């Protein structure tokens, strides 16, 4: 069993382990820089588990921001019957790719 943590980042709760890579909404950090997340809800390893009420004090997770990108294009269409009205446009959500470096408990 690996050491993992549940953190709160960008309004979402994520289960993270060392070495995991995941994407989420764009963060206000620079690419290639490490940053800490102090909103840790739970830390679990082979021997013990800590559950916060709601957060664990003095616990943090170090993340490395790998890249900023945009998601796949979503095509959105509008249509009104019997009036020859059709419109199609696209949307690409900005997102960030993050890797977990260290879990400090």
Buried (B, 14 or more C-beta within 10 A) or exposed (E): EEEBBBBBBEEEEBEBEBEBEBBBEBBEBEEEEEBEBBBBBBBBBEEEEBEBEEEBEEBBBBBBBBEBEEEEEEEEEEEEEEEEEEEEEEEEEEBBBBBBBEBEB
